[in-house]
């Protein structure tokens, strides 16, 4: 298992699409980049979401040592019609 894969696996659970991690603020940029890479590498999850007509955007926020990740529904309106 890759180092940042557990964060992505927790993030993509369909209950709330959120994950949080406490880390040194100097490492936040590295963690964000790694989680974005994990999302990009997970082609199976992306294809399953595409079958459902959904598209998700990864967003994040930082509050001190806490780093929060969110998957936000970014489905274009044309797909909803």
N, CA, C and O atoms as CSV, one atom per row, in Angstrom:
chain,resi,resn,atom,element,x,y,z
A,1,UNK,N,N,0.848,-1.171,0.000
A,1,UNK,CA,C,0.000,0.000,0.000
A,1,UNK,C,C,0.897,1.239,0.000
A,1,UNK,O,O,1.877,1.322,0.740
A,2,UNK,N,N,0.534,2.184,-0.844
A,2,UNK,CA,C,1.294,3.433,-0.910
A,2,UNK,C,C,1.022,4.285,0.337
A,2,UNK,O,O,0.033,4.079,1.041
A,3,UNK,N,N,1.900,5.225,0.588
A,3,UNK,CA,C,1.861,6.009,1.825
A,3,UNK,C,C,0.568,6.807,1.979
A,3,UNK,O,O,-0.009,6.825,3.066
A,4,UNK,N,N,0.102,7.461,0.926
A,4,UNK,CA,C,-1.063,8.349,1.027
A,4,UNK,C,C,-2.356,7.686,0.556
A,4,UNK,O,O,-3.407,8.327,0.540
A,5,UNK,N,N,-2.291,6.440,0.182
A,5,UNK,CA,C,-3.478,5.714,-0.268
A,5,UNK,C,C,-4.560,5.595,0.809
A,5,UNK,O,O,-5.740,5.703,0.474
A,6,UNK,N,N,-4.221,5.378,2.088
A,6,UNK,CA,C,-5.281,5.313,3.108
A,6,UNK,C,C,-6.093,6.607,3.233
A,6,UNK,O,O,-7.285,6.561,3.536
A,7,UNK,N,N,-5.463,7.744,3.006
A,7,UNK,CA,C,-6.203,9.014,3.040
A,7,UNK,C,C,-7.221,9.035,1.908
A,7,UNK,O,O,-8.377,9.405,2.116
A,8,UNK,N,N,-6.796,8.641,0.710
A,8,UNK,CA,C,-7.709,8.626,-0.441
A,8,UNK,C,C,-8.826,7.612,-0.213
A,8,UNK,O,O,-9.981,7.899,-0.530
A,9,UNK,N,N,-8.514,6.439,0.326
A,9,UNK,CA,C,-9.541,5.431,0.575
A,9,UNK,C,C,-10.573,5.930,1.585
A,9,UNK,O,O,-11.765,5.663,1.431
A,10,UNK,N,N,-10.137,6.641,2.599
A,10,UNK,CA,C,-11.083,7.214,3.566
A,10,UNK,C,C,-11.906,8.323,2.926
A,10,UNK,O,O,-13.081,8.497,3.252
A,11,UNK,N,N,-11.305,9.059,2.033
A,11,UNK,CA,C,-11.979,10.191,1.393
A,11,UNK,C,C,-13.076,9.750,0.437
A,11,UNK,O,O,-14.104,10.418,0.332
A,12,UNK,N,N,-12.877,8.644,-0.258
A,12,UNK,CA,C,-13.839,8.242,-1.281
A,12,UNK,C,C,-14.974,7.365,-0.757
A,12,UNK,O,O,-15.769,6.862,-1.551
A,13,UNK,N,N,-15.069,7.168,0.551
A,13,UNK,CA,C,-16.200,6.413,1.087
A,13,UNK,C,C,-17.477,7.209,0.851
A,13,UNK,O,O,-17.502,8.414,1.100
A,14,UNK,N,N,-18.527,6.565,0.381
A,14,UNK,CA,C,-19.721,7.307,-0.057
A,14,UNK,C,C,-20.569,7.906,1.055
A,14,UNK,O,O,-21.589,8.528,0.757
A,15,UNK,N,N,-20.204,7.753,2.302
A,15,UNK,CA,C,-21.027,8.303,3.376
A,15,UNK,C,C,-20.973,9.821,3.420
A,15,UNK,O,O,-22.017,10.473,3.433
A,16,UNK,N,N,-19.776,10.396,3.443
A,16,UNK,CA,C,-19.687,11.844,3.559
A,16,UNK,C,C,-18.615,12.473,2.678
A,16,UNK,O,O,-18.554,13.699,2.578
A,17,UNK,N,N,-17.776,11.678,2.042
A,17,UNK,CA,C,-16.719,12.172,1.147
A,17,UNK,C,C,-15.817,13.206,1.829
A,17,UNK,O,O,-15.482,14.231,1.235
A,18,UNK,N,N,-15.430,12.935,3.073
A,18,UNK,CA,C,-14.503,13.818,3.779
A,18,UNK,C,C,-13.428,12.988,4.468
A,18,UNK,O,O,-13.642,11.823,4.803
A,19,UNK,N,N,-12.282,13.599,4.670
A,19,UNK,CA,C,-11.190,12.978,5.425
A,19,UNK,C,C,-10.368,14.095,6.050
A,19,UNK,O,O,-10.237,15.174,5.472
A,20,UNK,N,N,-9.817,13.837,7.226
A,20,UNK,CA,C,-8.986,14.817,7.923
A,20,UNK,C,C,-7.713,14.140,8.401
A,20,UNK,O,O,-7.693,12.950,8.715
A,21,UNK,N,N,-6.654,14.934,8.446
A,21,UNK,CA,C,-5.370,14.429,8.924
A,21,UNK,C,C,-4.669,15.563,9.669
A,21,UNK,O,O,-4.749,16.724,9.269
A,22,UNK,N,N,-3.993,15.218,10.742
A,22,UNK,CA,C,-3.199,16.198,11.490
A,22,UNK,C,C,-1.737,16.011,11.098
A,22,UNK,O,O,-1.183,14.918,11.220
A,23,UNK,N,N,-1.124,17.088,10.629
A,23,UNK,CA,C,0.274,17.027,10.201
A,23,UNK,C,C,0.905,18.402,10.353
A,23,UNK,O,O,0.212,19.414,10.461
A,24,UNK,N,N,2.207,18.419,10.358
A,24,UNK,CA,C,2.960,19.662,10.417
A,24,UNK,C,C,2.596,20.528,9.204
A,24,UNK,O,O,2.609,20.025,8.081
A,25,UNK,N,N,2.273,21.810,9.393
A,25,UNK,CA,C,1.900,22.668,8.268
A,25,UNK,C,C,2.951,22.728,7.152
A,25,UNK,O,O,2.608,23.015,6.005
A,26,UNK,N,N,4.198,22.468,7.464
A,26,UNK,CA,C,5.233,22.456,6.438
A,26,UNK,C,C,5.046,21.286,5.466
A,26,UNK,O,O,5.562,21.323,4.349
A,27,UNK,N,N,4.319,20.261,5.881
A,27,UNK,CA,C,4.095,19.085,5.035
A,27,UNK,C,C,2.759,19.116,4.295
A,27,UNK,O,O,2.483,18.215,3.503
A,28,UNK,N,N,1.933,20.119,4.530
A,28,UNK,CA,C,0.604,20.164,3.931
A,28,UNK,C,C,0.655,20.152,2.407
A,28,UNK,O,O,-0.132,19.449,1.774
A,29,UNK,N,N,1.558,20.908,1.811
A,29,UNK,CA,C,1.632,20.957,0.346
A,29,UNK,C,C,1.959,19.578,-0.226
A,29,UNK,O,O,1.394,19.180,-1.245
A,30,UNK,N,N,2.854,18.857,0.416
A,30,UNK,CA,C,3.224,17.515,-0.045
A,30,UNK,C,C,2.048,16.555,0.066
A,30,UNK,O,O,1.809,15.759,-0.842
A,31,UNK,N,N,1.319,16.625,1.161
A,31,UNK,CA,C,0.184,15.740,1.373
A,31,UNK,C,C,-0.923,16.037,0.370
A,31,UNK,O,O,-1.525,15.114,-0.178
A,32,UNK,N,N,-1.195,17.312,0.125
A,32,UNK,CA,C,-2.222,17.697,-0.842
A,32,UNK,C,C,-1.861,17.171,-2.222
A,32,UNK,O,O,-2.705,16.593,-2.908
A,33,UNK,N,N,-0.635,17.364,-2.628
A,33,UNK,CA,C,-0.186,16.888,-3.942
A,33,UNK,C,C,-0.306,15.371,-4.049
A,33,UNK,O,O,-0.709,14.854,-5.090
A,34,UNK,N,N,0.040,14.658,-2.985
A,34,UNK,CA,C,-0.015,13.199,-2.998
A,34,UNK,C,C,-1.451,12.691,-3.066
A,34,UNK,O,O,-1.717,11.710,-3.761
A,35,UNK,N,N,-2.378,13.330,-2.367
A,35,UNK,CA,C,-3.781,12.900,-2.401
A,35,UNK,C,C,-4.383,13.194,-3.776
A,35,UNK,O,O,-5.175,12.398,-4.279
A,36,UNK,N,N,-4.022,14.316,-4.389
A,36,UNK,CA,C,-4.474,14.613,-5.747
A,36,UNK,C,C,-3.962,13.535,-6.698
A,36,UNK,O,O,-4.695,13.088,-7.580
A,37,UNK,N,N,-2.723,13.119,-6.525
A,37,UNK,CA,C,-2.147,12.062,-7.363
A,37,UNK,C,C,-2.887,10.743,-7.151
A,37,UNK,O,O,-3.140,10.020,-8.115
A,38,UNK,N,N,-3.237,10.418,-5.908
A,38,UNK,CA,C,-3.983,9.190,-5.628
A,38,UNK,C,C,-5.342,9.219,-6.332
A,38,UNK,O,O,-5.779,8.207,-6.880
A,39,UNK,N,N,-6.005,10.367,-6.318
A,39,UNK,CA,C,-7.298,10.494,-7.013
A,39,UNK,C,C,-7.110,10.276,-8.502
A,39,UNK,O,O,-7.912,9.590,-9.136
A,40,UNK,N,N,-6.070,10.848,-9.061
A,40,UNK,CA,C,-5.792,10.712,-10.489
A,40,UNK,C,C,-5.476,9.263,-10.852
A,40,UNK,O,O,-5.871,8.797,-11.921
A,41,UNK,N,N,-4.773,8.552,-9.986
A,41,UNK,CA,C,-4.365,7.181,-10.274
A,41,UNK,C,C,-5.502,6.170,-10.122
A,41,UNK,O,O,-5.413,5.070,-10.667
A,42,UNK,N,N,-6.555,6.511,-9.403
A,42,UNK,CA,C,-7.662,5.581,-9.149
A,42,UNK,C,C,-8.656,5.621,-10.314
A,42,UNK,O,O,-9.732,6.209,-10.207
A,43,UNK,N,N,-8.282,4.995,-11.412
A,43,UNK,CA,C,-9.121,5.002,-12.624
A,43,UNK,C,C,-10.409,4.207,-12.431
A,43,UNK,O,O,-11.440,4.559,-13.004
A,44,UNK,N,N,-10.366,3.141,-11.634
A,44,UNK,CA,C,-11.561,2.333,-11.391
A,44,UNK,C,C,-12.658,3.128,-10.721
A,44,UNK,O,O,-13.819,3.054,-11.125
A,45,UNK,N,N,-12.301,3.893,-9.696
A,45,UNK,CA,C,-13.292,4.726,-9.008
A,45,UNK,C,C,-13.848,5.790,-9.946
A,45,UNK,O,O,-15.048,6.067,-9.939
A,46,UNK,N,N,-12.973,6.385,-10.752
A,46,UNK,CA,C,-13.409,7.419,-11.693
A,46,UNK,C,C,-14.395,6.848,-12.709
A,46,UNK,O,O,-15.380,7.504,-13.050
A,47,UNK,N,N,-14.143,5.646,-13.190
A,47,UNK,CA,C,-15.053,5.030,-14.159
A,47,UNK,C,C,-16.396,4.688,-13.528
A,47,UNK,O,O,-17.436,4.844,-14.167
A,48,UNK,N,N,-16.386,4.224,-12.285
A,48,UNK,CA,C,-17.650,3.943,-11.603
A,48,UNK,C,C,-18.481,5.213,-11.426
A,48,UNK,O,O,-19.700,5.188,-11.589
A,49,UNK,N,N,-17.821,6.316,-11.095
A,49,UNK,CA,C,-18.537,7.581,-10.947
A,49,UNK,C,C,-19.060,8.070,-12.285
A,49,UNK,O,O,-20.144,8.650,-12.356
A,50,UNK,N,N,-18.297,7.841,-13.348
A,50,UNK,CA,C,-18.709,8.246,-14.688
A,50,UNK,C,C,-19.941,7.467,-15.132
A,50,UNK,O,O,-20.821,8.016,-15.795
A,51,UNK,N,N,-20.004,6.181,-14.764
A,51,UNK,CA,C,-21.188,5.381,-15.081
A,51,UNK,C,C,-22.434,5.956,-14.427
A,51,UNK,O,O,-23.520,5.911,-15.004
A,52,UNK,N,N,-22.281,6.489,-13.239
A,52,UNK,CA,C,-23.407,7.105,-12.524
A,52,UNK,C,C,-23.673,8.530,-12.984
A,52,UNK,O,O,-24.615,9.168,-12.514
A,53,UNK,N,N,-22.845,9.037,-13.906
A,53,UNK,CA,C,-23.015,10.400,-14.390
A,53,UNK,C,C,-22.525,11.445,-13.402
A,53,UNK,O,O,-22.985,12.587,-13.435
A,54,UNK,N,N,-21.613,11.080,-12.538
A,54,UNK,CA,C,-21.102,11.994,-11.519
A,54,UNK,C,C,-19.653,12.357,-11.793
A,54,UNK,O,O,-18.906,11.584,-12.391
A,55,UNK,N,N,-19.274,13.532,-11.351
A,55,UNK,CA,C,-17.894,13.981,-11.405
A,55,UNK,C,C,-17.621,14.711,-10.100
A,55,UNK,O,O,-18.402,15.566,-9.682
A,56,UNK,N,N,-16.515,14.373,-9.462
A,56,UNK,CA,C,-16.182,14.962,-8.175
A,56,UNK,C,C,-14.897,15.760,-8.259
A,56,UNK,O,O,-13.953,15.383,-8.953
A,57,UNK,N,N,-14.880,16.874,-7.536
A,57,UNK,CA,C,-13.720,17.745,-7.463
A,57,UNK,C,C,-13.149,17.637,-6.055
A,57,UNK,O,O,-13.894,17.642,-5.075
A,58,UNK,N,N,-11.827,17.539,-5.957
A,58,UNK,CA,C,-11.157,17.456,-4.661
A,58,UNK,C,C,-10.866,18.859,-4.152
A,58,UNK,O,O,-10.198,19.647,-4.822
A,59,UNK,N,N,-11.370,19.164,-2.962
A,59,UNK,CA,C,-11.093,20.446,-2.315
A,59,UNK,C,C,-10.479,20.173,-0.952
A,59,UNK,O,O,-10.628,19.084,-0.399
A,60,UNK,N,N,-9.796,21.163,-0.422
A,60,UNK,CA,C,-9.123,21.000,0.863
A,60,UNK,C,C,-9.084,22.322,1.596
A,60,UNK,O,O,-9.193,23.391,0.995
A,61,UNK,N,N,-8.926,22.231,2.904
A,61,UNK,CA,C,-8.751,23.419,3.734
A,61,UNK,C,C,-7.753,23.074,4.831
A,61,UNK,O,O,-7.616,21.920,5.236
A,62,UNK,N,N,-7.066,24.103,5.298
A,62,UNK,CA,C,-6.043,23.916,6.315
A,62,UNK,C,C,-6.333,24.837,7.492
A,62,UNK,O,O,-6.549,26.037,7.320
A,63,UNK,N,N,-6.335,24.258,8.689
A,63,UNK,CA,C,-6.558,25.022,9.911
A,63,UNK,C,C,-5.496,24.610,10.916
A,63,UNK,O,O,-5.666,23.618,11.626
A,64,UNK,N,N,-4.421,25.348,10.984
A,64,UNK,CA,C,-3.326,24.990,11.880
A,64,UNK,C,C,-2.680,23.692,11.427
A,64,UNK,O,O,-2.172,23.603,10.309
A,65,UNK,N,N,-2.697,22.687,12.289
A,65,UNK,CA,C,-2.123,21.389,11.937
A,65,UNK,C,C,-3.117,20.474,11.241
A,65,UNK,O,O,-2.726,19.437,10.704
A,66,UNK,N,N,-4.397,20.837,11.240
A,66,UNK,CA,C,-5.434,19.990,10.678
A,66,UNK,C,C,-5.608,20.279,9.191
A,66,UNK,O,O,-5.740,21.433,8.784
A,67,UNK,N,N,-5.607,19.226,8.389
A,67,UNK,CA,C,-5.800,19.323,6.948
A,67,UNK,C,C,-7.051,18.536,6.600
A,67,UNK,O,O,-7.115,17.330,6.838
A,68,UNK,N,N,-8.052,19.214,6.035
A,68,UNK,CA,C,-9.333,18.594,5.701
A,68,UNK,C,C,-9.462,18.456,4.196
A,68,UNK,O,O,-9.144,19.383,3.451
A,69,UNK,N,N,-9.931,17.293,3.749
A,69,UNK,CA,C,-10.183,17.037,2.333
A,69,UNK,C,C,-11.668,16.798,2.132
A,69,UNK,O,O,-12.331,16.206,2.984
A,70,UNK,N,N,-12.189,17.261,0.998
A,70,UNK,CA,C,-13.593,17.095,0.653
A,70,UNK,C,C,-13.700,16.714,-0.816
A,70,UNK,O,O,-12.946,17.222,-1.646
A,71,UNK,N,N,-14.628,15.828,-1.142
A,71,UNK,CA,C,-14.985,15.569,-2.527
A,71,UNK,C,C,-16.318,16.259,-2.757
A,71,UNK,O,O,-17.312,15.944,-2.103
A,72,UNK,N,N,-16.334,17.200,-3.690
A,72,UNK,CA,C,-17.517,18.006,-3.963
A,72,UNK,C,C,-18.072,17.612,-5.327
A,72,UNK,O,O,-17.322,17.451,-6.290
A,73,UNK,N,N,-19.380,17.461,-5.400
A,73,UNK,CA,C,-20.022,17.109,-6.659
A,73,UNK,C,C,-19.830,18.243,-7.662
A,73,UNK,O,O,-20.306,19.358,-7.445
A,74,UNK,N,N,-19.133,17.955,-8.757
A,74,UNK,CA,C,-18.869,18.954,-9.792
A,74,UNK,C,C,-19.482,18.526,-11.115
A,74,UNK,O,O,-18.951,18.839,-12.180
A,75,UNK,N,N,-20.600,17.810,-11.051
A,75,UNK,CA,C,-21.259,17.330,-12.254
A,75,UNK,C,C,-21.836,18.514,-13.025
A,75,UNK,O,O,-22.601,19.300,-12.465
A,76,UNK,N,N,-21.478,18.651,-14.309
A,76,UNK,CA,C,-22.052,19.741,-15.104
A,76,UNK,C,C,-23.573,19.573,-15.223
A,76,UNK,O,O,-24.078,18.451,-15.245
A,77,UNK,N,N,-24.273,20.659,-15.298
A,77,UNK,CA,C,-25.732,20.620,-15.368
A,77,UNK,C,C,-26.242,19.896,-16.600
A,77,UNK,O,O,-27.352,19.364,-16.584
A,78,UNK,N,N,-25.464,19.864,-17.660
A,78,UNK,CA,C,-25.904,19.199,-18.888
A,78,UNK,C,C,-26.110,17.696,-18.658
A,78,UNK,O,O,-26.954,17.085,-19.314
A,79,UNK,N,N,-25.348,17.092,-17.731
A,79,UNK,CA,C,-25.498,15.683,-17.437
A,79,UNK,C,C,-26.734,15.403,-16.580
A,79,UNK,O,O,-27.241,14.282,-16.566
A,80,UNK,N,N,-27.205,16.402,-15.883
A,80,UNK,CA,C,-28.344,16.207,-15.000
A,80,UNK,C,C,-29.675,16.281,-15.733
A,80,UNK,O,O,-30.697,15.864,-15.188
A,81,UNK,N,N,-29.686,16.793,-16.937
A,81,UNK,CA,C,-30.936,16.934,-17.698
A,81,UNK,C,C,-31.342,15.661,-18.367
A,81,UNK,O,O,-32.370,15.620,-19.043
